[in-house]
Amino acid sequence: MVSANPQEANPFHLGARHVAIIMDGNGRWAKRQGKLRVFGHKAGVKSVRRAVSFAASNRLEALTLYAFSSENWNRSIQEVSALMELFVHALDSELKSLHKHNVRLRVIGDISRFSKRLQGRIHRSEQLTKNNNGLTLNIAANYGGRWDIIQGVKKLAEQVQGGMLRSDQISEELLSQCVCMSDLAPVDLVIRTGGEHRISNFLLWQIAYAELYFTDVLWPDFDEHVFEDALNAFAQRERRFGGTTPIVSAPMPLGGNIC
């Protein structure tokens, strides 16, 4: 999956440390081929492989991929079942390569709704790669931005109920420590493929100051050149984070995690 010699690649040095991608367009891509939607999802796995290899080779710190939203359960039983099987297969087939190339794999989202078989694959994959210090690959599965914020609020409420925190002490910084990926660099860039211009309940808290990049390219056609175009566009942006002076990068999250 990952370039055999990522240390020999030239890093982009374009300021992006953490990129998130909404992988859209698999179904439409398959329809254009006269095939079932699952055919597009299978083709999309190849694009995931290319994106991870590109991110690792160009020394991004983190790549977060929106694989399955909490709203995707509303799709047909056949499509959801196919997606679950594809997830299991991808974990089985790609794990050794990810580990070999020092990629840390994490799944963010409420995995309790998945089968025990899939949950087991996820736990095994995370355990095997947890000490890797190269690219952090986050797979958002059964994930929703609203769910993420709510589970963070619940953690703080438990702290208050247990007497470890006063309600008047709750702050933006504390809630930031209780949502997914609080230990990583903030999301710098969100890429959405497929031509739609919306966030679709993805990382609502984490992308407050991220730059957005939309492309008409359908996910199965996403490759290194499209990724590079997005990073080049990002490099041209002036990021002010609510101020008036451009800032090179966002500050890291505050140290310590109460959740």
GIRA-V554901 format. One record per pair of residues at least 12 apart in sequence whose C-alpha atoms are under 8 Angstrom apart, sorted by sequence separation. I is the first residue (numbers start at 0). J is the second residue. If there is no record, write none. Layout:
# GIRA-V554901
i = [I I]
j = [J J]
This chain:
# GIRA-V554901
i = [27 26 25 26 155 25 106 25 189 196 212 25 195 105 106 155 186 187 194 104 105 185 186 189 191 194 195 212 104 185 187 188 189 190 191 192 193 194 212 103 152 155 187 188 189 190 191 192 193 194 151 154 186 187 188 189 190 191 192 193 194 210 104 188 190 192 193 103 104 152 192 193 102 103 151 178 192 210 101 103 150 151 103 150 91 98 102 103 112 175 192 87 90 94 98 101 102 103 105 107 110 148 86 90 97 101 102 103 104 105 106 107 108 109 110 147 101 102 103 104 105 106 107 108 109 147 208 87 98 100 101 102 103 104 105 106 107 108 109 83 90 102 104 106 108 107 108 108 190 18 37 17 20 22 36 40 16 17 18 19 20 21 22 15 16 17 18 19 20 21 22 37 41 16 17 18 19 20 21 37 44 188 10 11 17 19 1 9 10 11 55 0 1 8 9 10 0 8 1 2 5 6 0 1 2 5 0 1 4 5 2 5 1 2 1 145 147 144 148 143 144 143 144 145 142 143 144 144 187 187 185 185 185 184 185 183 184 183 71 182 68 69 70 181 62 64 66 67 68 69 107 60 61 62 63 64 65 66 67 68 69 70 60 61 62 63 64 65 66 67 68 69 58 59 60 61 62 63 64 65 67 68 58 61 63 176 65 175 176 55 55 176 177 54 176 177 172 176 177 176 173 173 51 0 1 0 1 0 3 2 1 155 154 151 61 61 60 65 17 19 16 17 18 21 23 24 17 18 19 20 21 22 23 24 16 17 18 19 20 21 22 23 53 16 17 18 19 20 21 22 15 18 20 46 50 15 46 49 50 53 45 46 49 43 44 46 43 46 50 21 42 40 21 39 28 27 28 28 24 25 24 25 23 24 25 23 24 22 15 13 13 15 15 13 14 13 14 15 14]
j = [39 39 39 40 169 40 121 42 206 213 229 43 213 124 125 174 205 206 213 124 125 205 206 209 211 214 215 232 125 206 208 209 210 211 212 213 214 215 233 125 174 177 209 210 211 212 213 214 215 216 174 177 209 210 211 212 213 214 215 216 217 233 128 212 214 216 217 128 129 177 217 218 128 129 177 204 218 236 128 130 177 178 131 178 120 127 131 132 141 204 221 117 120 124 128 131 132 133 135 137 140 178 117 121 128 132 133 134 135 136 137 138 139 140 141 178 133 134 135 136 137 138 139 140 141 179 240 120 131 133 134 135 136 137 138 139 140 141 142 117 124 136 138 140 142 142 143 147 229 59 78 59 62 64 78 82 59 60 61 62 63 64 65 59 60 61 62 63 64 65 66 81 85 61 62 63 64 65 66 82 89 233 56 57 63 65 48 56 57 58 102 48 49 56 57 58 49 57 51 52 55 56 51 52 53 56 52 53 56 57 55 58 55 56 56 200 202 200 204 200 201 201 202 203 201 202 203 204 248 249 249 250 251 251 252 251 252 252 141 252 139 140 141 252 134 136 138 139 140 141 179 133 134 135 136 137 138 139 140 141 142 143 134 135 136 137 138 139 140 141 142 143 133 134 135 136 137 138 139 140 142 143 134 137 139 252 142 252 253 133 134 255 256 134 256 257 253 257 258 258 256 257 136 93 96 96 97 97 100 100 100 258 258 258 183 184 184 201 184 186 184 185 186 189 191 192 186 187 188 189 190 191 192 193 186 187 188 189 190 191 192 193 223 187 188 189 190 191 192 193 187 190 192 218 222 188 219 222 223 226 219 220 223 218 219 221 219 222 226 198 219 219 201 219 217 217 218 219 216 217 217 218 217 218 219 218 219 218 230 230 231 233 234 233 234 234 247 248 248]
